[in-house]
Amino acid sequence: MSYKFEIENLNAWFGSKHVLRDISMKIREKAVTAIIGPSGCGKTTLIRCINRMHEIGPNARVSGKVLFNGIDIYAADVDPVQIRRKMGMVFQKPNPFPMMSIYDNVAAGLKLNGMRNREKLDTVVERSLKMAILWDEVKDDLNKSGASLSGGQQQRLCIARALAVEPEVMLMDEPASALDPIATAKLEVLIRMLAKDYTVVIVTHNMQQAARAADFTAFLYLGELIEYGPTKALFENPENELTEKYITGQFG
C-alpha cells in the first residue's frame, strides 16, 4: 500500500482563528480521495496546506507535518514553488485565461517553463486535451478563446492546462459546483480516469458526488477530522454518529 501524503497533526490558522485542528491522515497514491463537510469546516484550507498555498494568505500559518513522497514539505530546506509545480490545482469556478486561445491556455505552463519547440507543444497540448476528454470537442477550434467554451468545457480545459505540466497530484476544489448535471457527469468520469495515473484529492459539498467518484472519503467538521476511510464503508456504515447525521442530512 503506497501513500502519496502522510499528514501528521496538521494545524492551520488565519490570524487567531484556528481553522484546522490536529489533522492526521494518509492519502493513497493513484486513488480519488474526497473531502466532505459543511461550509466553513476547513476543506479548502486542507488542500491549500497540501500544496503550500495556505501560507500565502495574510496572517496565515501552519504547524505539523505534511509528508509528500516521504518528504516533509514544510521543512526549512524545501522550496514551496517546487512543491506546487508537482500539484495541479483546479478551482471552484473555471478560470481559463480569457485573452488566450484554447491552445495557448493548455500550453501556458509549458511556455512559462521555457518550452518553445512547436512540435513538442503540439504533442503535449493534444495529449492533455485528450486526457481531459476535450480533444474531440475542440480540435478544430484550438485558436478560439478559451472563454468561448461552455462552463463544463472550460473546467476540463483548466484540467488539461494542469495536466500539461505533468503533475503528480490533482487537487480539485469544488470543481463541479458551477456545472450542470451533464457537465458534472463528464467531470466525474474524468476524475475516475485520472486516478489511473494521478493521486486525486477533491473537495466537494455534494455527497452523492463523493459516493460516485471517490475511493476514500474524509469528513471534516469544525476543523476536525471526524471520520476517514473507504467511501463505501463511510457512507453505508459510518462509525461516528456525527458522520451519520451529516450524510443523512440532519445538519449541514
N, C-alpha and C positions, 0 to 999 in steps of 0.2 A: 504494500500500500504506500503510495507516494503522495506527499503533501507539497503543495506549492507555497502555502503560507502556514506558519505556526505563530499564532498571536497569543501573547502571554501578558496578562494583567495590564491590558491597554486602557489608559485613561485619557480623556481629551477634555479641554476646556475652551470656552470663549470668554476671556476675561475671568470673572469669578463664577461663571456658570459652568457647572460640571456636567458635560454632555454625555460622555461615555464613562462607565464605571466598571473597572476590573474585568474587561472582556478577555476571555481566553477561549480560543477555538482553533481548529486546524482545518484548512481548506484544501480539499482533494485536487490533485492535478488532473487536468483534462476531464473535468466534470462541471456541471452547472450548479452553483450554489446561490440560492435566493435568500435575500434578507427582507423579512416582512415585519410589520408592526405599525401602530398608529402614527399619525403625523407627529413630528417632533420627538420621536423616540431615539434618534441618533443613527438612523440607517445611512443617510448620505454622509454623515460625519465619519462613519466607519470606513466606507470605501475611500473617502478622501484621506484618511490616515494610512490606508494601504498603499496609496501611491504618493504619499508625502505632499498632498495638496492642502491639507488642513492647516499646516503651519503658515501658509501664505496669508491667511486671514489676519486681520488686526487683533492683537492680544490673544491669539490662539496658541495653545501649547499642548504637548503630548507627553505622556510618560508610559513606561512599559516597553515591551519588545514586539516587533513585527519581523519575523524571520521570513525572508523570501529566498527560496532555493538555499535555505540554511544560513543566509547572511542577514544580520540584523540591519535593516535599512535605516535605523536611527543611530547607528554607530557613528562616531565622530569622523571617521575616515571615508564615509560613504557619500558620494555625490548624488543629491536628490534628482538632479537632471537626468543622470544615467538611469536611475530607478524609473522615472516617469517615461522614459523612452521605451521601456520594456512593457509598458502597460497602455493599451488602447483605452480611451475613455469616450463613452457615448452618453450624451446628456438627455435630460427630460424633453427639451424642445429641440427638434432638428436644427442644426446650426451650420449648414453649408456656407462657404464663403460666397456671398451674393454676387460679387463682381467677377467671379471666376467661372469658367466653363466646368461642365461635368468632369472632363478630362483633367483640368488643372486642379480641381478640388481633390481628386484622388492622388495626383502627383505632387501636391504641395509639400508634404513632409519629406518626400524623396529629394525634391529640389532644394529644400532647406538644408538637407544633409549633404548637398553637393553633387547629386546625381544629375548629369547633363546629357548623357547618351540617350538619344531619342528612341532607339530601338529597345533599350532596356526599360525605359519609361513606358513605352507602349506595352511591353510584355507584362510589367507589373500592374499597370492600370487595368488591362484586360483580366488578368488573373484575380485581382482584388474585386472587381465588379462581378465576376463570375462567382466568387466565394460569397459575395453579399446578395446573391440571387437577383442581380440587377442588370447584368450584361445584355440579356436578350431584349430588355425594355429600352435601353438607351444606346445600344451600339451604333445606331445610325444618327445619333444626335449628340455626340460627345462634345461638340463645340457650343451647344446651347448652355445657358446659365444653369448652374446647379439649383438656383432659386426657382426655376421654371417647373421643377418636378413637383409631384404631389407630396403630401406630408409623409406618407409611408415610404415613398421613393427617396425623399430627402434623408430620412433616418437611415435607410440602407446605404445611401451614398456616404453618410458620415461613418458608417461601419466600414465601408470599403476604404475610405480615407485612413481610418485607424489601422486596418489590416495591411495597407500598402507598406508600412514601415516595419512589418514583421515583428509585432509584439509577442510576448509570451502569454499575456493575460489580457482579457477583455473585461473592462468594468463598465456596467451599464446602470445608469441612474434613472429609473422610471422611464425606460426607452419607449414604451407604448402608450404612455398616459395621454398623448395628444393625437393618437391614431384611431381610425375607425376599426370596427371588428375585422374586416377583411385584411387590412394592412397589419393589424395586430397578429392575426393568424400566420401571415407570411413571416413576420418577425420572429415568432416563436419557433417556426420550422427552421429558420436561420440560426437561432440560438442553439438548438439541438445539434445542427450540423457543425457549428463552430466548436462544440465540445469535443469533437473527434481530434482536434488539433490544438485547442487552446483551453486554458483554465478560464471559465466564465463566472463572474460574480454579478448578479443582477439585483438591484433594489427594486421592489415593486410593492404597490399598495393593493394590487389585485391578487387575492389569494388563489383564485382559480388559475391564474397565470403561473404562479409558483407551483401549484399542483401539477400543471401540464408540462412545464418546461424544466423544472429543477430536479436534480438528483438528490440534493440536500437542501434543507431549509433551516434558517436561523430566525427565531422570533425574539425581537427586541422590545422592551417596554421600559420607558423612563430611563433610558441609557444603560439598562442592564440586559445581559443575555439570559433570557428566561429558559429557552429550550433550543436544542440544536441536534439535528440528526437526519437520517434518511427521510425524504419528503413524505413518502407513503406512510411511514410509521408516525410521523409528527401529525399528519392530518387525520389519520384513521384511529390512532391510539395515543393521543398526547399524554405525556407523563405529568405535566404540570396543569393544575386547574385553571390558571390564568391563560395558558395557551388554548385550552379547550373553550374558554369563554370568548376569546378573541376570534378563533376560527369559526365559531358557531354564531358570530355576530352579536354577542351580548354586550360588546362595547367596541369602540374603535371608530 
